[in-house]
Amino acid sequence: MLKKIYIVLSLLLVLLVGRESFAQEPKDASVVGELIAKLEDPNSDQVLVVAHRGDWRHAPENSLKAIQNSIDMGADMVEIDVRMTRDSVLVLMHDEKIDRTTTGSGYIWDFTYDSLQSFFLRDGLLHATPHKVPTLEEALALSKDKILINLDTKDYENLGLYYELLRSTRTLNQVVIKAPIRKSEIEKIFGTYLSDIYFMPLVRTHQPGAEAMVLEYQNEDPPVAFEFTVPSDTIPLIAQFSEIRRKGSRVWVNSLQPHHCAGYSDEQAALDIATYDWFIDHGVNIIQTDRPALLINYLKKRGLHD
């Protein structure tokens, strides 16, 4: 009799645990589901905030802690840089050399992943920290169902490797990949992957052919967004941002440095928060920032961020 009671209780426990896990999964997934819905709505008044290299002011850039901080503060997307080690492991690293961001020295491709683990990441003041160089797989696992990801890839020829990792970690729907490449070229490089991932063209508005590049993408299937670099506020393409949104793409402009955003940068906003008005007034609805907490607070006060 006791044995039967034990079995029944065990089965009930399994069912309860399974039910709890099932209930939790849609809750987590709904976070990204809501973010994807916003990303795919170019005319939404909600501005998406992208944390550049994570929250690097409070953790080493491209570290797992920088990503976690971005999630905790309510950023919509985190931008991370990816490079490949000598033994073909995808890791988070912006520069070709590891000198600036780690306690080591040399080119990233000269190190195996294991050898990189003997070094420590440096913070924004170049002080050594306890953090190590993470793999892209670790970053995807941390971000899954919590935040969108912008992958700044340095080697498009290895896109197949990226794709397989995104597919195996079930994060394909969370990732936006960008490149400053025309539509005809990107179709050759990305091939069939384009139907399974979000691709965003990077357009340098001051360069010849910028408007033609936008039209080329818009004529068929508009991308989810365009990233624009805007060195001056007199560039004619700025006046087309609202029309670009009407045709189906969000408008992304970086607030990182003055040459990205006609001088209306994060550091200027730290002195005068009204600096961010320029982005809103010109129809920008994705902003990549080095001060995500400052920008989120500004947008919330204006009712432009949940």
Secondary structure, 3 states (H helix, E strand, C coil): CHHHHHHHHHHHHHHHHHHHHHHHHHHHHHHHHHHHHHHCCCCCCCCEEEEECCCCCCCCCCCHHHHHHHHHHCCCEEEEEEEECCCCCEEECCCCECCCCECCCCEHHHCCHHHHCCCCEECCCCCECCCCCCEHHHHHHHHCCCCEEEEEECCHHHHHHHHHHHHHCCCHHHEEEEECCCHHHHHHHHHHHHHCCEEEEEEECCCCCHHHHHHHHHCCCCCCEEEEEECCCCCHHHHHHHHHHHCCCEEEEECCCHHHECCCCHHHHHHCHHHHHHHHHCCCCEEEECCHHHHHHHHHHCCCCC
